[in-house]
Amino acid sequence: MKSLVEYTETPNKLVTFEQINGDNKQYRGNWRLGEVKDKTLFKYEAIVEPHSIIPSMVIEYFVRNSIRGRFELMAQRAAQTKFAESFGCN
């Protein structure tokens, strides 16, 4: 699926997005960052309305698995960055 997406960022808090052109009838949502004790909570919400003859269940399966992998990679990179910063020179 192809999408041209417009993003609006509130630094360190929220990213909203909306498809402005693409294969879906509708694709919009947000990513939020929040604090839970000593951890960062990353919350993703989206509305996807496909414009396809492919059954919704099939699309949902692939979207969920793709997103999960991307967010896991983001978490790994954030952890590596934090770890690397703790060894910085003063």
C-alpha positions as CSV (number, residue, x, y, z in Angstrom):
1,M,0.0,0.0,0.0
2,K,1.2,3.5,-0.8
3,S,0.5,6.6,1.3
4,L,1.6,10.1,1.3
5,V,1.3,11.1,5.0
6,E,1.4,14.5,6.6
7,Y,2.9,14.6,10.2
8,T,2.5,17.2,12.9
9,E,4.9,16.9,15.9
10,T,4.6,18.3,19.4
11,P,8.2,17.6,20.5
12,N,8.7,14.8,23.1
13,K,4.9,14.4,23.4
14,L,2.9,13.6,20.3
15,V,3.0,13.0,16.6
16,T,-0.3,13.1,14.6
17,F,-0.5,11.9,11.1
18,E,-3.0,11.8,8.2
19,Q,-2.9,10.4,4.8
20,I,-3.2,13.2,2.2
21,N,-2.9,10.9,-0.8
22,G,-2.7,7.1,-1.2
23,D,-4.3,3.7,-1.5
24,N,-6.5,3.9,1.6
25,K,-9.8,5.6,1.9
26,Q,-8.6,6.9,5.3
27,Y,-5.4,6.6,7.4
28,R,-4.8,8.8,10.3
29,G,-3.8,8.6,14.0
30,N,-1.1,9.5,16.5
31,W,1.9,8.4,18.5
32,R,2.1,9.5,22.1
33,L,4.9,9.4,24.6
34,G,4.1,9.3,28.3
35,E,5.9,8.5,31.5
36,V,5.1,5.4,33.7
37,K,7.4,5.3,36.7
38,D,10.9,5.3,35.3
39,K,9.9,4.2,31.8
40,T,8.6,5.8,28.7
41,L,5.3,4.6,27.4
42,F,4.8,4.7,23.6
43,K,1.2,4.5,22.5
44,Y,0.1,4.2,18.8
45,E,-3.5,4.7,17.7
46,A,-4.7,4.7,14.1
47,I,-7.7,4.5,11.9
48,V,-7.2,2.7,8.7
49,E,-9.9,2.2,6.1
50,P,-8.6,0.3,3.2
51,H,-9.7,0.9,-0.4
52,S,-9.0,-2.7,-1.5
53,I,-10.6,-5.9,-2.5
54,I,-8.2,-7.8,-0.1
55,P,-10.2,-8.9,3.0
56,S,-9.7,-6.5,6.0
57,M,-8.5,-9.4,8.2
58,V,-5.6,-10.0,5.8
59,I,-4.6,-6.4,5.7
60,E,-4.9,-6.0,9.5
61,Y,-2.6,-9.0,10.0
62,F,0.1,-7.6,7.9
63,V,-0.2,-4.0,9.2
64,R,-0.1,-5.2,12.8
65,N,3.0,-7.3,12.3
66,S,4.8,-4.6,10.3
67,I,4.0,-2.0,12.9
68,R,5.1,-4.2,15.8
69,G,8.5,-4.8,14.2
70,R,9.0,-1.1,13.4
71,F,8.2,0.0,16.9
72,E,10.4,-2.7,18.4
73,L,13.3,-1.4,16.3
74,M,12.5,2.2,17.5
75,A,12.7,1.0,21.1
76,Q,16.0,-0.8,20.5
77,R,17.5,2.3,18.9
78,A,16.3,4.5,21.7
79,A,17.8,2.2,24.3
80,Q,21.1,2.1,22.4
81,T,21.2,5.9,22.2
82,K,20.4,6.3,25.9
83,F,23.1,3.7,26.7
84,A,25.7,5.5,24.5
85,E,24.8,8.9,26.0
86,S,25.6,7.5,29.5
87,F,29.2,7.0,28.4
88,G,29.7,10.5,27.1
89,C,32.7,12.5,28.1
90,N,32.2,15.4,30.5
